[in-house]
Every structure is written in structure tokens, then in C-alpha cells.
């Protein structure tokens, strides 16, 4: 009856004044007329009965559809979604939830929230504190729809959980108005947003570490050339801090003699490249390096020194992989030297350039 009353008020009369009109047209009032090819309803001061079978099914269907589409509230906090794409996501997600929800399955969720940052996206389902990671290999919108479909399928296999909600936080007490009830719901929702849905804080507190492979270059003093070679990085930690282990080897030459430098370092790193939410990072390490020649030279042995390093790196994240580039300041307590005929040494102070990639181990997504 709500839809019918709205339709009648729009036409300018009550339901008791609706009668079938001639097939040639309809009149909306005494003056405005328009032509139609099929019968319609005519607003006229008549006591004739109106055709309920023709109007009620349509009204009920429209009201049911409107109620179903409005049952789930979908919000998004993602700068990578333009307004047009957000509207597309909203429409497709509501249609998916409507098509998957029925009497034989658990009720549709009251609230679905989509969030993202520069490197990842997540889904918060019906106010739960644990986010669901979104697979973006086929695009952000498709990933959200797949995550929603997965949660719907999961809900159909599990009993509907009983949510512990304080009655005075989400429903109006006796004598309260709808406005008071709405304000209470908004306050409860804001409190939930400030606590359970702080996804960025969730990722900052967990998910630091990874396994990396990189490359390093260090200028060696004459007569040696520049040392170039691979490096291996391992980081394990939390809340942005990682225990960092480095293994590296560099190769060069001094005239006809081939040179090799090996190093092992242990230290600490903060931020990039071991945490996906950070673009910048820094670290300190202490270790030992060895310098030798791989050419068979009599009476020339390996020399070693303690080594301290400080580094700064900038990272770019691509899903679970983080790439980095940055300088490394190196200090040797007792620079290694190789006696003649090689007659080469390493500098006490030097700056090397490192680059590489890290496969992130993000505990926040487990």
C-alpha cells in the first residue's frame, strides 16, 4: 500500500479515484493530457473501483527489491577507487549479495567495508575485526567481488554467529525516537571504525620480515677495480623492526690478479623493505669481511676486518614483493691488505650502492 499511495499522490488522487482509462490516452487532471497506446490508470473523481491485481504485484515487487538492495550497507575507503568505479562496485556487490542471499542461507550482512592502501586491499565483513585480504590479480573490483562471494559461501557452511551487541548502543530504548536510535547506531559504528577497522594500524603492528636477493657495488682503491656481486638478505620481526642478516660477496681485479671479498653482517632494520606499508627504511649492522685473491699467488693469504655499516633505502611494493634501492656507508676497523705482488687494500671508509627485491612474509594477512 505504501508504493500505491505514493503512486496515487504523484498522480494527484487517492486510490479510490483510480479507474481504467480508455485505450487512446490518459488525463492527469482536467487540463494536461498525453497520448498512449495502451490502457492506463486515470485520475478522476469517480467512485468506481480500481484494479488491484494490476497494481499490487508490481508495487510489492518494487518494495521488496528496494528493501533487499538496501539491507546491506557497503562502504569504501580506497583512494584507488574513482567515484565511477566505486558506484560500479557498490551496484555489483549489492546485486551479488542479493542473488546469493535467500531463506535457505544466512541473512545478508548488514555492513561490508572495503579498504586499501597503495599496495593492498582488504574486506571487513559485517563488523568483524579480522580483515580479509583481496586478490587483485584480475583487478580491484573483481577481487572484491570474489572475496564477497567467498565470504557468502563460507557463511552458508557455518552457523550464523551470535553477535554480542549492547541493546542501548544500537537500538532505541522505550520512549526513544527514531532520531535517537539513528544517533546511537552512528555512534556505535564510529566506535567500531576507530577500533576494529583500523587496518593500517593492524599492518603496522604485524607483518615485518622477508627473504631477499640483491646486488651490491663498492669502489675499491687503486690498483683494484670496483667490486660487484650478489647479496642475500633475511629479515624477521614485527611492528616495523626486523632482525637483519646479510651475506654478500663481491668480485673485482687488481691488474692480472682476481680479487674476492666476502662479508657477513647482523643488525636491525626499520621500515622498508621488510614492511609493505613503508616506502623508506634504515638500518645498522655489524659484521666481518674477508679479502683474498682467487689467483694462485705464493705467500698471499686472506686478510679480514670487522665492519660496521649504516644504510638508507627506498622501496616500491608490488603485492607480496618489495624492491629497494639505497646507499650504504661502510667503516672497516682494520682495512684488509694483500701484500705484493698483489699490493691492494680496502678503504677504511667507503660508500656502496645496493639494490634488490624481498619476498615479504606478512603475518598480518594470515
C-alpha positions in Angstrom: 0.0 0.0 0.0 3.0 2.4 0.6 4.0 2.2 -3.1 0.4 2.6 -4.2 -0.2 5.6 -2.0 3.0 7.2 -3.4 1.8 6.5 -6.9 -1.6 8.0 -6.2 -0.2 11.1 -4.7 2.1 11.5 -7.7 -0.9 11.2 -10.0 -2.9 13.7 -7.8 -5.7 11.5 -6.4 -6.4 8.7 -3.8 -6.7 5.0 -4.7 -10.5 5.2 -4.5 -10.4 7.5 -7.6 -8.3 5.3 -9.9 -10.3 3.7 -12.8 -9.2 2.1 -16.1 -8.8 4.8 -18.8 -9.6 4.5 -22.5 -7.1 2.8 -24.8 -6.4 6.1 -26.6 -4.9 8.1 -23.8 -4.8 9.3 -20.2 -5.7 12.5 -18.5 -3.7 13.8 -15.5 -6.3 16.4 -14.2 -8.8 18.4 -16.2 -6.2 20.1 -18.5 -3.0 18.1 -19.1 -3.3 15.2 -21.5 -0.9 12.9 -23.3 -1.4 10.1 -25.8 -0.7 6.4 -25.0 -1.2 3.2 -27.0 -2.2 1.1 -24.0 -4.8 1.4 -21.2 -3.6 3.1 -18.1 -5.0 4.5 -14.8 -7.0 7.7 -15.0 -7.2 10.1 -12.0 -10.9 11.2 -12.0 -13.4 12.0 -9.3 -15.2 8.7 -9.6 -16.4 6.1 -7.1 -15.5 3.2 -9.5 -13.3 0.5 -8.0 -9.6 0.4 -9.1 -7.8 -2.7 -10.4 -5.8 -4.1 -7.5 -4.5 -7.2 -9.3 -2.7 -4.9 -11.9 -1.0 -2.6 -9.3 -0.3 -4.6 -6.1 2.1 -7.2 -7.6 4.2 -4.5 -9.2 4.2 -2.4 -6.0 5.2 -5.4 -3.8 8.0 -6.4 -6.2 9.4 -2.9 -6.3 9.2 -2.6 -2.5 10.8 -6.0 -2.0 13.6 -5.2 -4.4 14.2 -1.8 -2.7 14.3 -3.4 0.7 16.6 -6.2 -0.4 19.1 -3.8 -2.0 19.1 -1.5 1.0 19.6 -4.3 3.5 23.4 -4.3 3.1 25.4 -1.1 3.5 28.6 -1.1 1.5 31.3 1.5 2.3 34.7 2.1 0.8 37.8 3.9 1.9 40.1 3.5 -1.0 41.8 6.3 -3.0 42.4 3.9 -5.9 38.6 3.8 -6.5 37.3 6.7 -8.5 33.7 7.8 -7.8 32.6 6.0 -11.0 34.3 2.7 -10.1 33.0 3.0 -6.5 29.5 3.3 -7.8 30.1 0.3 -10.1 31.5 -1.8 -7.2 28.6 -0.8 -5.0 26.0 -1.8 -7.5 27.7 -5.1 -8.5 28.3 -6.1 -4.8 24.7 -5.4 -3.8 23.5 -7.5 -6.7 25.8 -10.3 -5.8 24.8 -10.3 -2.2 21.1 -10.2 -3.2 21.5 -13.1 -5.6 23.4 -15.2 -3.0 21.1 -14.5 0.0 17.9 -16.4 0.5 15.8 -18.1 3.2 17.9 -21.2 2.9 21.1 -19.3 3.7 22.2 -17.0 6.4 21.0 -13.4 6.3 22.8 -10.8 4.1 25.5 -8.9 6.0 24.5 -5.5 7.5 27.7 -3.8 6.6 30.6 -4.6 4.2 33.6 -2.3 4.2 36.3 -2.1 1.5 39.7 -0.5 2.3 43.0 -0.2 0.6 46.4 1.4 0.5 49.0 1.8 -2.2 49.9 -1.9 -2.2 47.0 -4.0 -1.0 43.3 -4.1 -0.3 41.1 -5.8 2.2 37.4 -6.5 3.1 35.8 -6.1 6.5 32.7 -8.3 6.7 29.7 -7.4 8.9 31.8 -5.6 11.6 34.3 -8.4 12.2 37.8 -7.2 13.4 39.8 -9.6 11.2 40.1 -8.3 7.6 40.0 -10.5 4.5 42.8 -9.9 2.0 41.7 -9.2 -1.6 43.4 -10.8 -4.5 43.9 -8.1 -7.1 45.4 -10.2 -9.9 42.3 -9.7 -12.0 41.6 -6.1 -10.8 40.4 -4.5 -7.6 36.7 -4.7 -8.3 36.8 -8.3 -9.4 38.9 -9.1 -6.4 36.3 -7.5 -4.0 33.5 -9.5 -5.7 35.5 -12.7 -5.4 36.1 -12.0 -1.7 32.4 -11.3 -1.1 31.4 -14.5 -2.9 33.9 -16.4 -0.7 32.5 -14.9 2.5 28.9 -15.7 1.4 29.9 -19.3 0.7 31.7 -19.6 4.0 28.7 -18.2 5.8 26.4 -20.7 4.2 28.6 -23.6 5.6 28.8 -22.2 9.1 26.2 -21.4 11.7 25.4 -17.7 11.9 27.4 -16.3 14.9 25.5 -14.6 17.7 26.9 -11.1 17.9 27.3 -9.6 21.4 25.7 -6.1 20.9 24.7 -3.9 23.8 21.0 -3.1 23.4 21.4 0.6 24.4 24.2 1.0 21.7 22.3 0.0 18.6 18.6 0.1 19.4 16.3 2.7 20.9 15.1 2.2 24.5 11.5 2.6 25.4 10.2 6.1 24.7 13.2 7.0 22.4 12.6 8.4 18.9 13.9 7.2 15.6 16.4 10.1 15.6 17.8 8.9 18.9 18.1 5.4 17.6 19.9 6.6 14.5 22.3 8.6 16.5 23.1 5.6 18.7 23.7 3.4 15.7 26.0 6.1 14.2 27.9 6.4 17.5 28.4 2.6 17.7 29.5 2.5 14.1 32.1 5.3 14.6 33.4 3.4 17.7 33.8 0.3 15.7 35.6 2.2 12.9 38.0 3.6 15.4 38.9 0.2 16.9 38.2 -2.9 14.9 38.6 -1.4 11.4 42.0 0.4 11.9 43.6 -1.8 9.2 46.6 0.4 8.8 47.4 0.0 12.5 46.9 -3.7 12.1 49.5 -3.9 9.4 51.9 -1.6 11.3 51.8 -3.9 14.3 52.4 -7.1 12.4 53.8 -8.3 9.2 57.5 -7.3 9.2 60.1 -9.6 7.5 61.0 -11.3 4.3 63.6 -13.1 2.2 65.6 -11.0 -0.3 68.2 -11.3 -3.1 70.1 -8.2 -4.2 73.2 -6.8 -5.8 75.9 -4.5 -4.4 78.7 -2.4 -5.8 81.6 -0.8 -3.9 84.5 1.2 -5.4 87.9 -0.3 -4.4 91.0 1.8 -4.1 93.6 1.6 -6.9 95.1 -0.7 -8.2 91.9 -2.7 -7.6 88.8 -2.1 -9.7 85.2 -1.8 -8.5 83.8 -4.8 -6.5 80.5 -6.1 -7.8 78.4 -9.1 -6.6 75.2 -10.6 -5.2 73.9 -10.4 -1.6 71.4 -12.3 0.4 69.1 -10.6 3.0 66.9 -12.1 5.7 64.6 -10.1 7.9 62.4 -11.3 10.8 60.5 -9.0 13.1 57.3 -7.1 14.0 55.9 -3.6 14.3 58.3 -2.3 11.6 61.5 -3.5 13.3 63.3 -6.5 11.8 66.4 -8.5 12.8 68.5 -8.4 9.7 71.1 -10.9 8.4 73.3 -10.1 5.4 75.6 -12.4 3.4 77.4 -10.8 0.4 80.3 -11.5 -2.0 82.0 -9.1 -4.4 84.4 -9.7 -7.2 87.0 -7.5 -8.8 90.6 -7.4 -10.0 93.9 -5.7 -9.5 95.8 -6.0 -12.7 96.2 -9.7 -13.5 95.0 -10.8 -10.1 91.4 -11.7 -9.5 90.1 -10.5 -6.1 87.1 -11.6 -4.0 85.6 -10.0 -0.9 83.1 -12.0 1.4 81.1 -10.4 4.3 78.6 -11.4 7.0 76.6 -8.9 8.9 74.0 -8.9 11.7 71.9 -5.9 12.6 68.5 -4.2 12.8 66.3 -2.6 10.2 63.2 -0.4 10.5 60.6 0.1 7.8 61.3 -0.7 4.1 62.0 -3.0 2.5 60.6 -5.5 5.1 57.3 -3.8 5.8 54.7 -3.3 3.0 53.3 -0.1 4.4 56.6 1.8 4.3 58.4 3.5 1.4 61.5 4.4 3.4 63.7 2.4 5.7 67.1 2.5 7.5 69.3 0.0 9.3 72.5 -0.6 11.2 74.7 -3.7 11.1 78.0 -5.1 12.4 79.9 -7.9 10.9 83.2 -9.1 9.4 84.6 -9.1 5.9 87.4 -11.1 4.3 89.5 -10.1 1.3 91.6 -12.5 -0.8 92.8 -13.3 -4.3 91.5 -16.2 -6.3 94.7 -16.3 -8.4 97.3 -18.7 -7.3 100.0 -16.5 -5.7 102.6 -17.8 -3.3 102.7 -16.3 0.2 99.5 -14.3 -0.2 96.8 -15.1 2.3 93.3 -13.9 3.2 93.1 -10.7 5.3 90.0 -9.8 7.4 88.5 -6.9 9.3 85.5 -6.0 11.5 82.9 -4.0 9.5 80.1 -1.6 10.6 77.5 -0.3 8.1 74.6 2.2 8.1 72.2 2.2 5.2 69.2 4.1 3.9 66.8 2.6 1.4 63.7 3.5 -0.6 61.2 0.7 -1.6 58.5 0.2 -4.1 55.9 -2.6 -3.3 54.3 -4.9 -5.9 51.9 -7.1 -3.9 54.0 -9.5 -1.8 57.3 -8.4 -3.4 59.2 -5.3 -2.3 62.1 -3.8 -4.4 64.6 -1.5 -2.8 67.5 0.8 -3.7 69.8 2.8 -1.4 73.3 3.7 -0.3 75.3 2.0 2.4 78.0 3.7 4.5 80.8 1.3 5.4 83.5 1.5 8.1 86.3 -1.0 8.5 88.1 -1.1 11.8 91.3 -2.6 10.3 91.2 -2.4 6.5 92.3 -5.6 4.9 95.6 -5.6 2.8 97.1 -8.0 0.4 100.9 -8.0 0.2 102.9 -7.8 -3.1 102.8 -8.8 -5.8 99.0 -8.1 -5.5 99.6 -4.9 -3.3 96.0 -4.0 -2.9 93.9 -2.9 0.0 90.3 -1.9 1.0 89.4 1.6 2.2 88.5 2.4 5.8 85.5 4.5 4.8 83.5 3.7 1.7 80.0 4.0 0.2 78.4 1.2 -1.7 75.2 1.1 -3.6 72.7 -1.8 -3.0 69.5 -2.8 -4.8 67.3 -5.9 -4.8 63.9 -7.4 -4.0 62.4 -9.0 -1.0 59.5 -11.5 -0.8 57.5 -10.2 2.2 56.3 -12.5 5.0 53.3 -10.6 6.2 51.8 -12.1 9.3 49.0 -9.6 9.2 47.4 -11.4 6.3 47.5 -14.9 7.9 
